[in-house]
Amino acid sequence: MSVPPESRARRIETELPAVLIDIGGTEIAVVILDLSADGFRLRCSERLEPGERVRIRSGRGEDQLADLRWVVGDEAGGVFVAS
């Protein structure tokens, strides 16, 4: 079941360089393509898996804990979770 567009959090398009940190502590360079209060879409040259718990580090300060929900090609999307 998809979420109606009017109930989704507003997304902001961007090209923000960031670092994805996987469960093993490996740091992977990514580019965040859009952001909302609830989640993100990013581009990554490494293979990612849906369901992975990761941390996202951008120039905004502390890491944000997130769950990857989907991966298609070199793009992935996820939701932020409370730490």
SULPE-V533139 format. One record per residue. SS is DSSP state (H for helix, E for strand, C for the rest). D_FIRST is the distance of its C-alpha to the first C-alpha in Angstrom with 2 decimals. Layout:
# SULPE-V533139
<<SS/D_FIRST> <SS/D_FIRST>>
This chain:
# SULPE-V533139
<<C/0.00> <C/3.79> <C/6.73> <C/9.33> <H/12.37> <H/14.69> <H/13.20> <C/13.30> <C/16.71> <C/19.23> <C/19.69> <E/23.26> <E/24.22> <E/26.95> <E/28.81> <E/29.71> <E/31.46> <E/30.39> <E/30.73> <E/28.10> <E/29.69> <C/28.36> <C/28.97> <C/32.38> <C/33.47> <C/33.42> <E/33.14> <E/31.39> <E/31.78> <E/28.59> <E/27.91> <E/25.21> <E/23.81> <E/21.81> <E/21.53> <C/19.94> <C/20.79> <C/17.80> <E/17.83> <E/19.18> <E/19.28> <E/22.51> <E/24.72> <E/26.66> <C/29.23> <C/28.81> <C/26.39> <C/23.61> <C/21.27> <C/17.67> <C/18.07> <C/21.48> <E/22.75> <E/24.84> <E/26.86> <E/26.94> <E/30.38> <C/31.11> <C/34.21> <C/32.92> <C/34.42> <C/32.94> <C/30.24> <E/26.62> <E/24.84> <E/21.38> <E/18.88> <E/17.91> <E/14.19> <E/14.67> <E/17.85> <E/18.63> <C/22.38> <C/24.13> <E/21.18> <E/19.02> <E/16.72> <E/16.72> <E/16.70> <E/19.98> <C/20.91> <C/23.90> <C/26.94>>
